[in-house]
Amino acid sequence: MPKKMPDAGVLHVGAPNLYDEDAFIERVRKIFKSGRLTNRGPMVREFEQVLTDYLGVKHCICMCNGTIALEIAIRALGLTGEVIIPSFTFVATAHALQWQGIKPVFCDIDPETHNIDPIEVENHITDKTTGILGVHIWGRPCNINALKTIADEHGLTLMFDAAHAFGCSHDGRRIGGFGACEVFSFHATKVFNTFEGGAVTTNDDNLANKIRLMQNFGFQGMDNVVYIGTNGKMTEICAAMGLTGLECLAEIISVNKDAYELYVSDLQGIPGLSLMKYSTSEHSNYQYIVVEIDENIAGATRDHVIDRLHANNILARRYFYPGCHRAEPYRTLYPDSRKRLAKTEMICDRIICLPTGTAVRNDAIAALSDTLRAIVAQGSIV
Ligand SMILES: Cc1ncc(COP(=O)(O)O)c(C=O)c1O
């Protein structure tokens, strides 16, 4: 059973899903008995095996977090020059490239799905482009087939930031096995967490081998360093948390789904508000409650709604405001990006995410929805 967080009287976006404490402590005891704390000990090996089976992939390399996992995957794939990404993503996607001297080329999104628009991707390809990094925003898969066709036609590497998409599927296959590799985040705020953590999944043996070496300083064996590497290892305690979490993942997703359906009915009919839909034919993790506010119809700006919610102890969030291209260093380095990101800017100015997960009770969702309805009824635009 997932554990409920103690009710702190404040509703947060991203409050962690906590797992069965006793099952976790039992695993911690095993770690103490084994005397292994890190360096791919038995707990990490077991976790990687279980994840490999769950995701239906050949390799899963667990990491200390999703950002380092992205950096290592990008380096192991040999990406250089320019890589096309959406600007509507968490800034770590862009940083993982820029940190390695690769230019993130920001591409506009489809305003319906909030995912990178394949037609726009084609317009950004230059002779410096080496890859496309799609992000499965809100756990909804990118247009994987179209992106693959473009990547194949232009000889580009395709990889995915799947930080939001653990437990989701595309064409009936779990996210994890698409592109050259996919990268997950198991951060505390995600549907499935290992406190901090992440993983790279791939069906490519050589790539998996390279990633394993790079996450361990480039060591092959005891004292033979064969690559420039870093420390991307997951600890045993994080793997213990992950194994415990997998035992109740289905239940967490079901709690999320129920919460989503409650929001669908409770927010119905509020003028100018629309709740993002999840596919009914694919698996979703329902980890985000994404609301778009059209201020002209709502009569209240998105930022006014956020301020009022905060005043009512409801810590809703703007996502991914203001967009990577408007954050430093990108705003200064690539000032022209803005001209080609009209849909991204529109969505960045309209979205709020509402609290969900095992920490949010159903009666709190009903009360929150009433508050939201009252805020919009009051309005802010004269
Ligand atoms: C889309 C996206 N990419 C990458 C990351 C980075 O993951 P982490 O926080 O595990 O480093 C996150 C999340 O936090 C994310 O939302």
The ligand as an SDF file (V2000), in Angstrom:
LIG
                    3D

 16 16  0  0  0  0  0  0  0  0999 V2000
   11.4520   16.5570  -18.3920 C   0  0  0  0  0  0  0  0  0  0  0  0
   12.5090   16.3760  -17.3360 C   0  0  0  0  0  0  0  0  0  0  0  0
   13.7650   16.0720  -17.7210 N   0  0  0  0  0  0  0  0  0  0  0  0
   14.7420   15.8770  -16.8250 C   0  0  0  0  0  0  0  0  0  0  0  0
   14.5160   15.9920  -15.4680 C   0  0  0  0  0  0  0  0  0  0  0  0
   15.6540   15.8330  -14.5220 C   0  0  0  0  0  0  0  0  0  0  0  0
   15.5290   14.7430  -13.6700 O   0  0  0  0  0  0  0  0  0  0  0  0
   16.1950   14.7460  -12.2230 P   0  0  0  0  0  0  0  0  0  0  0  0
   15.4520   15.7220  -11.3750 O   0  0  0  0  0  0  0  0  0  0  0  0
   16.0330   13.3270  -11.7660 O   0  0  0  0  0  0  0  0  0  0  0  0
   17.6350   15.1250  -12.3800 O   0  0  0  0  0  0  0  0  0  0  0  0
   13.2150   16.2840  -15.0300 C   0  0  0  0  0  0  0  0  0  0  0  0
   12.8460   16.3910  -13.6250 C   0  0  0  0  0  0  0  0  0  0  0  0
   13.0050   16.7250  -12.6860 O   0  0  0  0  0  0  0  0  0  0  0  0
   12.1830   16.5000  -15.9820 C   0  0  0  0  0  0  0  0  0  0  0  0
   10.9450   16.8320  -15.6040 O   0  0  0  0  0  0  0  0  0  0  0  0
  1  2  1  0
  2  3  1  0
  2 15  2  0
  3  4  2  0
  4  5  1  0
  5  6  1  0
  5 12  2  0
  6  7  1  0
  7  8  1  0
  8  9  2  0
  8 10  1  0
  8 11  1  0
 12 13  1  0
 12 15  1  0
 13 14  2  0
 15 16  1  0
M  END
$$$$
